[in-house]
Amino acid sequence: MGVEHHDLVHEFPELKSRIHDMKVSDTHFRRLFDEYHELTRTIENMENEVVPATTQREEEHKVRRVQLKDELYQMLTAAA
């Protein structure tokens, strides 16, 4: 079974240009964006068993990623 990609462009393809604009113009958005993508890479490595992790740790990372995704989505749609 392949690992799903959860980068923001895959998650919100209709907001691709808005994501780019905010990465360039909003440092807070950029920081959260970077944290989201670092977590995504870490989770993918856990799922692919490249990095050993307990199920609890993997789930904690996934919860944080969902929180970040929600916050990023709110930021992306707030000014739209």
C-alpha positions, 0 to 999 in steps of 0.5 A, spaced: 500 500 500 502 506 497 503 512 502 498 518 501 501 525 499 499 530 504 502 536 501 498 542 501 497 543 494 495 536 494 490 537 499 487 544 496 489 544 489 484 550 488 488 554 492 495 553 489 496 560 487 494 563 494 498 558 497 504 560 493 502 568 495 502 567 502 508 563 503 512 569 499 508 574 503 506 572 510 512 569 515 507 566 520 504 562 514 510 560 511 513 558 518 506 554 519 507 551 512 514 549 513 512 545 520 506 542 516 511 539 511 516 537 515 511 533 519 508 530 513 515 528 511 516 525 518 510 521 518 511 518 511 518 516 513 514 513 519 509 509 515 514 507 510 518 504 516 524 508 514 524 511 521 522 507 527 516 510 531 510 507 536 503 508 533 502 513 539 507 517 536 505 517 529 498 518 531 500 524 535 504 527 529 498 526 525 493 530 530 498 536 530 498 535 522 491 536 522 491 542 527 496 545 522 492 544 516 486 547 519 489 553 521 493 554 514 486 553 511 483 558 515 489 563 513 488 561 506 480 562 506 480 568 510 482 573 505 479 570 499 
